[in-house]
Amino acid sequence: MQVLICDDHPIVAAALGMTLETAFDAQVHIALNCAQALEQIRQIGRLDLLMLDLHIPGEEARGNLAAARAACPDTPIVVFSGSDDAHNLRLALEMDVAGFLPKSSPPEVVEAALRLVLAGGRYLPDAVRLLALAEPAPVRVVPTNGAGAAPATLTVRQRHVLQLLAQGSPNKQIARELGISPATVKAHVAQVLAALGAGNRTEAVMVAHQRGLL
């Protein structure tokens, strides 16, 4: 398992890396800024997990997240921060990250959160969930037909997955179609179900039709 940690504090990155090495038998790579991270992504090739500090001096969090997502579009990204103020929480929601971890999180919480993410889930602490309920992230997909239908929070990749779900494609076939791993497909399917409020794939397709997303 290949993991990249981007943090300008080497001691913090090393401590987090030790947790990952012990818990997941991971090969951990460390970058001190976004430029180093992007170079390592090119060198490593396929990453299983990217952990990105939101606050690197001289760099902008949103820009770093966008660059990281563009460099490894199918890799789950977990952001971590020394602050859980509303701006950071809102940014995590808007950028559709796989997880948000405050740096104050104890090792057992970090391990449990990352196990959830690597299994295809999404880890958000209570503060982020409450913010999501109070103020949904403004990243929206506008229905192409049925103007009165409610929008859904879906990325472009998730829309592709949804279209293949509507064709009855299993995860392995979706993985082949999109050139991604079955584990990544599983993560996208889980996020599609959550975004549409569906309990299973069939219900997700039905809701998507009702909202004009298919």
Protein Blocks (a to p, Z undefined) as FASTA:
>chain_A
ZZddddfblklmmmmmmmmmmmnopacdddfbfklmmmmmmmnopafbdcddfbdghiaf
klmmmmmmmmmmmbccddddfbfcfklmmmmmmnopabdcdfklcfklmmmmmmmmmnop
acddfklmmmmmmmccfbdcddfehjlbccddddfklmmmmmmmmnopafklmmmmnopa
fklmmmmmmmmmmmnopabfklmmmmmmmnopZZ
